[in-house]
């Protein structure tokens, strides 16, 4: 089954920008100038102040972790996020991002460990999403469904929870339920992936004409995408081969 790959990383940025150097580093990060951002952070970060209440270290380390994540320096990213978890040990954010980092690197056991640790800090939908995603990636669709439904119940406004739930339901051959999940996602987002997945769920449910309308819409949104073109061509063959009414 072919689908459009959507790579999405969470970046839970802090709410308060305490120092001009942090602002500068953040702007560089947003401009994808990761090495330059890290230089600014290095000039500001005083590791001796990690546990001082009013020090900017948590914010600086959190941003440094994401810079390292973007450049593929996983060891440094993990180190900064672990230290963030020690600095603010009452919140789940660093643990959630550690879980996402592990998920991004296909280290599903580690992703589960950090997601479960984050749930112990605070009951949060992101951790259940990560647990569901990990279960899906390892083929445990029943457990994935359970976790993703929990994420949806905690945060019914996140379209990507519904989208991944739809993918799990399709793998379980629950095509009507998958279509419902993708429809919910489409009501919140104009993502071409969701539109394509709607087409897939309709095709697998045998609703070929409706499926074609969604594949065509996806093609209009992202002309030339090979996955969508293949879906359209495959479905044309099915429609042409179907008995005429």
Helices and strands as residue ranges (DSSP letters): H 20-30, H 34-44, G 47-49, H 57-71, H 74-87, H 93-104, H 108-121, H 125-137, H 141-154, H 159-171, H 175-188, H 192-204, H 208-221, H 226-241
